[in-house]
């Protein structure tokens, strides 16, 4: 299909779309061209938004790497999925002949060139992020076998701080560290264990890891049902963020 044929096809498609949206059919070419540009400009705004999202995702990956923060391979997999999805969309747009036509028809060629470069850079950044994520997934698989609070914290200061907090608030026996299930429910413990990651004491914990920590560190077995039904701990102290 020639460039002229693509332009005519796009022109007709946009007129039809405008009619569906309630626009008045016009025969004047200048008015029709205005519809053409308005429709494409909306698409370009969406493209800019997607480029911004891609760069934010790449920034998130960079920050995780530079911070040295330890996160589970499931979290890396979720980031990888988002990166692949964003990259696939941008590549599809990049190869779309209608976008090439739009760049050529734009009166402001400098602006078109800048947008095209931003698109290419976003794809390159996502490609680099995906490579980094794949390396981290391979590495993190080695450390995902967490069965105790010691494994989960992976830091003596964090471990000491959180143990002292549980004992200070009389949730656990100061000698054995066994959970006081006579005064506090398992649901309460479940909620506290799920809160360890958001408060900065551990990486992301899978359900099986939380159940293992409950059994091996707090001396009490917990079911998945209890873990799933945990609804908070009203009127009880909150775990302080780790500083």
N, C-alpha and C positions, 0 to 999 in steps of 0.2 A: 504494500500500500504506500503510495507516495505521500509526501508531506502535505500536499494540497488536499488529497483525499482524506487524510487524517483530520485536517482542519475542518473540512466540510462535515465529516461525520461527527466530530466533537461539537460543532456548531449546532447541528440538528438535534443531537442528544440533549444539549443544554437548553435549547428552546423547549423541547418536550418536557424536560424536568421543571423548567420554569412554569410551564402551563399547569403541571400537576400541583405546583405549590401556589397556584392561584394567580399567576402573572397574566397579564393581557398579551395576547399574540400581537406582535408588531410586524410591519412590513418594511419599516425604515431600517436600513442597514446599520446606521449609527446607534439606534436604540437597541437593536438586536445584539450588536457587538458589546454594548454596555452590560446586557444580561450575561453574555459569555464571560466577561471579565469578573463580574460580581460573583458568579458561581465558582470560577476558578480561584478567586481570591479567598473564598471561604475554605476551599480545599488546601490552599497554601497556608492559611492560619492553622489548620489542623496539622499540617506537616511540621510547622514550627513548634507546635505543642509537643508532637511526638519526638522531635529532636531534643527538646528540653528534657523530656522524660528519660531519653536514652542517656543524656549526659549526667543527669541526677543518679541514675543507676550505676554508671561507671564511677562516679564520685563516691558512691556508697561502698563499692568494692575496693576502691583505692584506700578509703579511710579505714576499712576493716583490716587491710593488709598492713598499713603503716602503723596502726594502733597496736598491732600484735595481739588483738583480742582473739581469744580462742572460742570458736563456735562449732557446733556439731555439723557433720556432713549433710544432714537433712536441710539445714539452713542454707548451706552452699548450694544444694540441689535446687531449692526454691529460687535462689537468686539466678542460677543458671537458666532455669526455665523462663524467668522473666526476661533475661538478656536475649535468649534465643528468639522469644516471641517479638521483642522490639526490633531485633536485627532483621528478622524475616519481613516484618512490615516495611522497614526502611528500604531494604533491598528491592522489594516489590515496587515501591514507589520510584526508586532510583532507575529501574528498568522500564518504567511506564512511558511509552512514546508520547502520551499526552502531556507529561511533565516536561519532556524535552521541548515540545512545541510551545508550552507556556513560557519556558525560559527564553525561547527565541522571539516570542511575540511581546515580551515585556518591554515597555518603553525605557524603563530604568535597568539597563543591562548590568550596571555595577551591583545593584541590589540582587538581581537574579544570580550573578556569579557568587555573591556572598552566601546566599541561601544554598546554592549547589555545593559550595565548599563546606558549609556547616553540615549538610547531609552526609557528605563523604567522610568528614571527620567523626561524626557520631557513629557511623558504621565501623570505622577503624577502632574507635574506643571500645565499642561493644565486643568486637572480635578479640581485642587484647584482654578485656575483662573475662570473657568466656574461657580463654586459655588459662588465666590465673585461677579462676574458679575450679577448673578441672584439676589443676595441680593441688589445690586446697582440699578438694573432695578426696583425692587419693591419700593425702597426708592425714586428714581428719578421721578416716576410717580406722586408723591405728589406735586412736584415743577414745573411741566411742563406747568401749566396754566399761561403763561406769557402774559400779555396784555399791558404792558407799559415799558418805559425805566427804570423806578424804579425797576420793577420786574426783568427785564433782567440783570441789573447790580448787584443787590443784594449786593451792597457795596456802602456806602455813598461817599467814596473817588473817586471810579471809576465813579459814577454818576456825582459828582461835576466836575470832570476833563473833562468828555466828553461833558457835558452841556456847560461848559465854552469855550470849543474848538469850538462848533457850533456857539455860540454867538460871540466869538472873530473874527471868519472868516465871520461874517455877513450872515450866512445861516438861522439863526432864529431870530425872534423878541426877544430882551433882556427881555421884560416884560412878554409876553405870551408864548414864545418859539415856536410860530407857524412858520412853514417852509415858507421861502420866495419863493413862487412858481412863482412870477413875474420875478425874475432874475435867478432862478435855477430850472431846470426841476425835475420832480418826479423820473426820471430815475437816476439822480444824488443822490437823497436821498436814493433810493433803493440800490444803490451801496454802499453808506456809511453805511447803516444799515447792509448789508451783511458783511461788513468789521469789524464790532464790535467784532465778535467772534475771527477771526484770530489775531486781534490786542490786545486781552486780556481783553476786557471790559465786555464781557458776555460769557455764555456758548453757545453751538450750538443752533441756532435759526431756528425753522421750518418756512416755508413760512407763515402759518397762524399767527404766533407770530410776524413776521416782519410787516405784514399788520396791526395787532392790535396796535403795537408800533407806526406806522406811523399815525394812526387815533387818538389814545389816548394821545400820547406825543407830536407829531408834528402838530396836528390839521388838518391833511389832509388825505383823503382817497386815497388808492393806490390799483390798480387792480393787480391780479396775472400776467396778461400779461405784465404790466409795470415792475414788479419785475423780470420776466423771461427774459425780453429783455434788462435789465440794462447792459451796456457795458463799464462801467468805467467812470472816470471823468477827462479827459485830461485837462491839464493846470490849474487844481484846486488843492488845498493843500491836502496832504494825512493825514489821521488820524494817529497821532503818537502812537506807541506801548505803552501800559500801563506799567509803571515801578514801 
